[in-house]
């Protein structure tokens, strides 16, 4: 499998790399920042929903196909 070695710097066995790979593990600083940002996620999503509703109303008479929000789902319009 090609994907598995790429996740660990393309290491196919210990200390053996046949191509350049990457390591996308989150570091402590990213984790700390995202932990703070996560507290605001619901509020940010609600604000995006409000803006999307505004645009949907303003664009309703245009020849556009806008994304639909299903009743059982909550689109975040990101």
Secondary structure, DSSP 8 states (H G I E B T S, - for coil): -HHHHHTTTTEEETTEESS--------HHHHHHHHHHHTTHHHHHHHHHHHHHHHHHHTTTSS-------TT------
